[in-house]
């Protein structure tokens, strides 16, 4: 079997953050993924200035998106979207097949503040946030988009809670007939569980049928007994959220700590990064479609300001820039030239 059996003292030291580490438990054949996010999740959460409960929930969604997308074979974009009727109305996280993540949260600031006042501020809890409290009644949608000439796949599940992991497991059981175990963790910069910035992590194991089709890495899976599967679940559950988030604990060391008695083999990790897909050319096309005369009513202090919901950067156009744009003189596709922090 390819891959490296850990520990491997002779092997090179690998990256410890911003990756998905695939692995297999040797004795049982149970496959899994360990995701670690540092800088990308900190970048996504910090600039928009989300309230702490909103940021924590979005961090968990980003970790869930990354670890779930890494189990699929696709060439395009995998998206997880939450829609609810609570203080947090919508959350979106997606990952391209190149491993680029982005995320966005839409919420009612007053309703979030009332929740915090009623239940107290969100602390360094070991447990994930209760999605029923923050999103209320709603659903989670899974989408795999591989371009305009391919069939779009979408799945839907109720936000049955209490955690995002519970919602995912419910979907697996009801819609995919896949047994899975998952842990999610997220912590802010000043947390005893995290590091210098926001951090997020996920640990997923799967018992995938051999005829599982589009799931990645299921070829040649041995038959996994109920006893082996229950043991893998117990070992996974023994992992603490502090261990998941610890920037000083390498992924392979954590996997060895959890599964060494049964043997654990790791494969090439998949790097992750932050990647917003907004661009100046896309914004220019929107402005052109509106027409030069119609655009003036949208000005704020003499400028048209268009803000990307994902990266929270502004694209600003004054009259001179708008005149050039509608005269067919587009600016170079360099977002930094028109963005203002």
Secondary structure, DSSP 8 states (H G I E B T S, - for coil): --SEEE--TTS-----SSEEEEEEETTT--EEEEEEESHHHHHHHHTTT--HHHHHHHHHHHHHHHHHHTTB--SSEEEEEEEESSSEEEEEEEEETT-EEEEEEEE-HHHHHHHHHHH------SS---HHHHT-SEEEEEEEE--TTS--EEEEEE---SSHHHHHHHHIIIII--EEEEEEEEE-TT-TTS-SS-EEEEEEEEE--TT-TTBTT-TT-----HHHHHHHHHHHHT--HHHHH-TTS-HHHHHHHHHTTT-EEE---EE-EE-----HHHHHHHHHHH-HHHHGGG-BTTBEEEE-TTT--EEEE-HHHHHHHHTT----S-GGGTEE-
